């Protein structure tokens, strides 16, 4: 499973991207479950956010959903954090 996160917005307006390929990882089942939950809870079009808030484009195996602060679900927040931390 390939998971990509693109974060835009924020006070400085700096874009950040990261990607994780879960193939061959010992925790790939955990990533798959989290990715599926995020796809189920995401929006198909970019939601309106708040001024200076972050907006997220989350792609899991080619399917993209969108989310924005402060209305991230717990699963979205966890996935975004993990990908931005561990991804390249």
N, C-alpha and C positions, 0 to 999 in steps of 0.2 A: 504494500500500500504506500502510495506517495502522497504526502500531505504538505501543502504549501500555504503559507500565511503571508499576506501583504497588509501592513498597517500603515495608514496614512492619517494626516490630521495632527492634532495635538497643538500645543501652543507654538512650537517652532516649525510645524509643518514638515517635519522630516519623515521621509518614507523609509520603512524598514521591511525587508523580505527575508524569509527563511524557508527551508524545506527539509523534511525528514523522510527518508525512505525506510519503512519498517521491515522490509524483507530481510529475513535471517536474524532478526533481533529476538532475544528471549522474551521480550515484553510485547511482541507484535499483536497478540490477542487483545491486550489492554488498549493499545493504540487503535485497533480496529473497532472495538466497542465504542471508544470515545469518539472516533471519527464518524461512525454511523449516527450517534446521538447528536452530534453537531450538525450533520446534514439534515436530520429530521427537525431540528429546532431553528435552523437558519432561514433567512428570507432569500427569495430568488432575485430580488432587486435591492439595491442599496437603500437602507432605511435612513430617515432623517436623524441626524445625531444632534449633539449639542455643540455650541460654539467651543472651539478649542478641544473638543473630545476626539478620541481616536475612532477611526472607521476601519473595519476589517473585511478583507476578501479572503475567504477560506476555501481552498480547493482540495478535495479528497478524491483521488483517482479520477481526475478530469471533471468532476462535478463541483460547481462553485456555488457557495452561499455567502450571504453578507450579514454583518452585524455591526453594531455601533455602541459605544459607551453612551450612557451608563446602563444600557439594557442588555448586557451580555448575560446569557444563562451561565450557571456554574460550569457546565461542560464546555461551553465556548471559551470561557475565561481560562479554564485549565488547559485546553488544547492550545490556545494561542500562546499562553505562557511557556508551555513545554516546547512548542515548535520554535519560538523565538529564542529560547534558551539553548536548546540542543541542536537546532538546525544550522545548516551552513548557508 
